[in-house]
Amino acid sequence: GVRVNRLHPQGEELRQTLAPLADARTEWGFALKQWPDFLDEAVAAGAATRQSLAAQKIMDVLGAEHWPSPVLDACCGRGGKTFLMAELGKTVWASDVNVFRLRQLKGESGRLGMPLPAFRAGAQGPYPLRQSPRTVFLDAPCSGLGVISRRPDIKWKRTPADCAGLAGLQGDMLRAAADLLPPGGCLAYVTCTLNPEENEGRIEGFVRTHPGLRLLRQAQSDTAEGLGEFFYGAVLKKA
């Protein structure tokens, strides 16, 4: 999978070059059977980023281009979805509890030429912010059952108790995000699992206990697409 950086001077030319090579695609994302040599140079130059097409599609389906900014990416990791949002023109603040991942994000920022504020914080809060974001994005820690194709060890390591514990953690993160949002703000939630307890069950239970939040949309990767990875996502709006 590859995402073309639409803001890069070479972006449009690269998109046209990749189009006939793709098995599946979105406007700026491509799934390829083979990785052409010229893409290594494009990635090094910041014109493209390695990212699965399924991960890009869940962001498209959830309408990331319409989320109000600034956006707080509260589980940014190394920044795959963080910079996707920045390429959409969003003002993005990035945070993560893991220092190593924040260092990786800083490296990605330099490669793409996209400086953005990044700080260490747990997604359960509190956040060292003077201004409230208008969207909080949670790419939540999850059981990973949708990405076994690239993490096969999950089949042997993950247990039902793990899933229940992660659902509890996700609930804490959702509550902290909801408290941070101003009226009219959006809360976007994504996992890379097919476990209903962490997906639609998690969101439906959260909305029941937080009547000030309304579910705008939810979606899950189509298992018939053949992309080999599966994501769930939901967008909530605060009254």
N, C-alpha and C positions, 0 to 999 in steps of 0.2 A: 504494500500500500504506500501511496505517496500523495502528499498535499502540495500543490503548487502555491507559492506565495504570490497572491494577486497584487501585492504592493510593490513587488520587485520589478525593476526595468525589464528583466528577461521573462517575466511571468507569462505574458500573453503568448510569446513565441514558444515557450516550453509547453504550455497547455496545448497548443495546436500540434506540437510534435508528438505528445503522448497520446492524443486522442485515438489515432488508428491502432495503437499498441495495446489498448486497454481491454480487459475482459468485461469490466464494469466501471462506471464512472458517475460522478456528480459534476457540477460545473467546474470545480477546481480540484477534485480528488479522483484518484485512479487506482484500480486494482490491476496489477500486472502479473503475468505468469513468470516472466523473467525480468530481472533488474538490469536495464541497459547501462553500459559503462558511462555514458554521458551524464547519467543522473548523479553519479558520485561527485562530479565537478559542480553540478547544479546545487546539490545539498551543501557542499563546502562554501559555495558563494552566497548561500542564504536564499536561493531562488526556489527551493523545495525542502520538504521535511518528510522523513519517514513516519507514516502514520496509517494504520489500517483504515480501509474505506468504511468498514462498519462503524468505527469510532467517529468518523467524520459525518456519516449519514445520520446518526442519532442526534447530533448537534443541529443538522439541517432540519430534521423532522420536528425538533422542539422549537424551531424558530429562533435560534441564537442571534441571527442578524437583527431581530426586533426587540431583544432584551434592552431595557433602559440601562444606561451607564451613568456613573462608573459601576463596573462589575467587580466584586470581590470573589476571586477564585480561591476558596478557602482550603482546598486540598490540591494545590497546584502540581505537586510532584515535579517532574523535570520540565513541565510546561507544554506538553503536546496540545491540550485543548486551550491552555492559556493563550498561546500565540495564535491559535486558530481564531479566537475571539478578537485578538488585537488586529489580525489581518482583515477582520470584518469591520474594522474602524472603531471598535470599542475602546474606551479607557478602562484598563484592567489593572487591578491591584492583586498581587499574588501573595499567598501565605501558605505555609506548610509547617508541620511540627518537626520535620526531618531536615537537619542542616545539610546533609549530603545531597538531598534532592534540590534544595535551594541553590547549592553550588552548581548543580547540573543546569538548573534554570538560568542561572547567570551566564553560563557558557552558551546556552541556546540564545539568550538575549544578544550576546555579542555576535554570534554567527548570523542571526537574522537582522542585526542592526536595529533592534527594537528595545530600547531601554524602557523598563517599567518598574514601579515600586514593588519590592519584595521584602517580606519580613517573616520572622519565625513566630508562629502562633498555632495552638491547637484549634481544631475546628469546633470544639465544644466551647470556645471562648475562654476568657474575655479577649477582645481584640484591641490593640493599641491605636485606635482610630479617632481622629478629631471630627471626621465627617462620616455620615452614614452612606454606604453604597446604595444604589437603587436596585441592584440585582446581587444576590448571593448565589454563587454556583458551587455546588457540592458534587465533585467527582468522588463519590464516597468510597471509603474502604469497604470491601465486600468479599464474598466467598470466591469470586473469580471463576465461577462455573461456566461462564460464557466465553472464556479465553483459554480453555484447556488445550486448544490446538497449539498455542505457543508456550503454555505452562503445564505440561502433562503431569508434573509432580503433584498438582492439586488433587488428582484422582486418588492418591494415596494419603495425602496429608490432611485434607479437609474432613471435618466430622460434623454431625448435626449440632453438637454443642457449640462448635465454632460459629455456625450460621446464626444460632440464637444469640450468642454474644455480640456478633457483628450487628444484628438487627437492633440490639439495645444501644450500641454505640452510634448507629445511624440516627436513632431517635434523639439522642443527646445533641448531635450535630444539627439536626433539623430544628430543634427548639432554640438553640443558640442563634441560628441564622434568622429564624422568624423574629426573635427579639431585637435583632440588629436592624431589621428593615424598617423604613418609614412607610406610612400609608401609601398604597399604590405600588409598592415595590414588589419585585418578583423573586421567587426562590426556585432555582433550577436544580434538579437532583438527577444524577446519572450513576448507574452501576454497570459492571461488566459481569453480571450473573443472570441466571434464569430462575433463581429461587424466589417464588412469590412472597415469602416471608420478608425478604429484603427489598422487594419491588412494589407491586401494586398493594400487597397487604400492608407494607410499611407506610406507604403514602395514604392509603384509605384510613388506616388507624390514626395517623397523625392529623388528618383533616377533621376526623370526628372529634378529636380532643382540642382542636384549635379552630373554632368557628369563624375566627377572623381571617382565615385563609381559604381561598377558593381554588379548586383544581381547574386549571385552564386546559391542559392537555397532558396525555401520557402516551407513550409509544414503546414498542419493543422491536428489536431487529427481526426481520422476516427470516424464518428458518429455511425457507425455500430459495433464498438468494444465492447460497453457495459461497459466501464470503468467509466462512469458517470462524467467525466471531459474533457474539451476541450481546447486545446492550439493551438496558431499560432506561427510560427517562421520563420525568414528569416536570411540569412547570406549574407553580402555585402563585397566586397573587394575593397580596395583603390588602384588606379593606381599608 
